[in-house]
Amino acid sequence: MKSATLQVAVLQHLYELAAATQRPNVRCIAEAVGARLATVADTLSALHVAGLVDATRLRLTLPGLAVAVAMRAGSTRRLPLAA
């Protein structure tokens, strides 16, 4: 899975978990997106550096929420996810 695709999948899964008021963990995210634990951990770190995820709490930041919602809505505009 490409890095950007995985980033979007992780953001969307974090959004779904938050909407269902479930506490996320790296294992459940990895299983949901079909990636290895280490790959998901690296992705979460990249999203944290980009300001889209609070990696210590495994929660979306406000910009991360905006990106997750925009991507969920099927936006065709490409958004930069990580620097």
N, C-alpha and C positions, 0 to 999 in steps of 0.2 A: 504494500500500500504506500502511495506517495506521502511525503511528509505533510503537504498542505491538505490532502484528503483526510489523513489521520487527525490533523488538528481540527478540522471541521467536525469530524465524527465525535471526537472527544468533547468539543464544545457543545454539540447537540445532545450528547448523552448526559453531560452535566446539567444541561437545561431540563431535560426530561426528568432526571432524578430530583431536581429542585422543585419542579412543578408537582411531583408526586410526594413531596416532603420526605424523601428518603435520603439517608446519609450515604454519600459515595465513598468508595475506597478504590484503590488502584486495581485490585483484582477484578471487581465487578465491572469497572470501565474496560479493562483489557478483554474480558469475556464478551462484553457487549459489542465492542468494535472489532473484535477478531484479531487482536495484536498481542505481542508478547508483553509481559509485565515491564521489562526494562525499556522497551520501546515506548510504552505509554508513559512511564516515568520521565523519560527524556522529553517526550512531547509536552507533558505537563510543565516541565521546567522551561521549555521554550515559550509556552503560552504565558507562564508567569513573568518571564523577562519582557515579553511583549505587552504585559499589563492586562491580559485578558482573563487570567485565572489567578486566584490566590492559592498557590500550591500548598501552603501550610494548612489550609482549611478545606482544600478541594472544592472551592466555590468559584462561581463566575464573578468577575468584577462587573461593574456597570458597563464598561465598553465590551467585555466578553459576552454579557447578556445581549447587548445590541447586535453583535456579530452573529450569535447563535440564532436569534430571532430572525435576522435578515436572511441568513442562509437557510433556515427552516422554511421561510416563506417562498423559497425558490428564486431568490434574487439572482439575476444573471450577471450582475456587476461583480467584477473580481475585487475582493478586499484583501489588503495585505494583512497576514495573520502574524507573522513573526519577522523580526529584523534579522 
